[in-house]
Amino acid sequence: MTTLESAHGPEGGPVGMSRRQLLRHTAWFGAAVVLTVTSGEVISHLGTPPAAAAAVAQDPHALRFVQISDSHLGFHGPANTDVTGSFSRAINQVNTLGFRPDFVMHTGDLTHLSTPAQFDQVRQMLGGLRTGQVFTVPGEHDSVDDHGQKYRAAFGSGTRGDGWYSFDIKGVHFIALVNTLALEKLGHLGTDQLEFVRKDVAGLSSDTPIVVFSHIPLFAMYPTWGWGTDDATQALSYLRRFSSVTCLNGHVHQLFTKTDGNVTFYSATTTAYPLPHPGQGPGPIPLTLPAGQLGPALGIRDVSYQPGQHALAIRDRRLA
Amino acid sequence: MRQFTTSLALPAVAAGIATLAGAAIAVGIITSPTTAAEPGAAGPAPVVAEQAMPGMSMPAGGSPTAASGQDAPVATNAVAIQNFAFSPAIVTVKAGTTITWTNRDQDSHTVTAMPGGPFHSPTLNTGQPYQYTFTTPGRFDYLCTIHPFMTATVVVTP
């Protein structure tokens, strides 16, 4: 059952379902994801009370990382006339979280048009992050005309295939996937990458927490707009035996959470401009919000994991 | 055990959106997409259908270019790229015809044949045209690689 704490907001969102509709909806479906809302933040956790999430901050052995997404450097449009400035604010916000994250993952659409200048700019800006390591996965905007060659030249060091890879930090296994290169409406992983996933997790104990990064969602969030990955089912089948699987994606420029068995999906928001909620309007076209409303639609996400806990705690923060 | 699926045939998405107190962060929550395939598993089936419908039926008042793919073929050699859609979405030309696409949007787009197809424009900025001459009869599906939800078709007749 979903709990929305402190959910006393306005009855209707700017373009969304009303709170009453949401509560009705979640009553119908039930949901294992618990959202805790405090000032400017949404905290999602699976069976972990908020107090435990707070305790992570005090634990030196805890894993803490940040996800940022969809910065679209080079975008020019009324939806955000200064995406560079917004990305700078996001980076500054990461650097002033009060802790140094183990790593920062950017889940794609670093650039808007994959130009060399845009890749150079985003590389330099990411270099300003105070963190142990910076990881990326490509978005479709990062592979507009070259199947991701310029992306891999900038960010592909140490990756395999078309840019996928995995790594382990503090007992958590991370898999970074590339599902934006197929020139199809939907995301696609392909047989080589599926085989990589199968072999990658084959030797892992089933109680190893798994985190999967991708740009396009690995669940069918809204296939009409291409918000899904046509062969994700196969990849997820290799992860069925694990007790905790967390999939973090970008692409949709809005927060969205879904849980299915052992897998929980979290779509992240953007640092650039919002997109409509699924099905609202003719397509996922950049939304121009009234003055003053852009900032709250953008944000960053930090994730923590305490050894011994079942699941990760996800905290989404609006852009400061 | 529920099985996860991304099948397009299923009305997989049920979107819940709310604006939350003081936070102005909109969050959607959905649960297992297989609810629809397992009537009685969680909630009444009609609810699932109702929730999923926004994805299946575009609003009647939407842009005429919204439901690409469902548009009637138009005999023309000019395609506008406007409001993040190719218009007309399906064009019919005789072999030997040169089609001109023109980007009327503020954002950039491409005209890129699906894998195996013969044409691939560079990135088109505002006002830029792209031309391709179709010599072989057949059906050519294409998209914008920058915005892959933008799909359209050229049908070339002998």
Interface residues (C-beta under 8 A of the other chain):
Chain A: T2 L4 S6 A7 H8 G9 P10 G12 G13 P14 G16 M17 S18 R19 Q21 L22 H25 T26 W28 F29 G30 A31 A32 V33 L35 V37 T38 S39 G40 E41 V42 F75 H76 G77 P78 H112 L113 E140 H141 S143 V144 D145 A182 L183 E184 K185 L186 L218 F219 A220 M221 Y222 P223 T224 W225 G226 G228 T229 D230 A232 T233 L236 Q254 L255 F256 T257 K258 T259 D260 G261 V263 S267 T269 H277 P278 G279 Q280 G281 P282 G283 P284 I285 P286 Q293 P296 A297 G299 D316 R318
Chain B: M1 R2 F4 T5 T6 S7 L8 L10 A12 V13 A14 A15 G16 I17 A18 T19 L20 A21 G22 A23 A24 I25 A26 V27 G28 I29 I30 T31 S32 P33 T34 T35 A42 G43 P44 V47 Q51 P54 G55 M56 M58 G62 S63 T65 A66 N83 F84 A85 Q106 D107 S108 T110 T112 M114 P115 H120 P122 T123 L143 T145 I146 H147 P148 F149 M150 T151
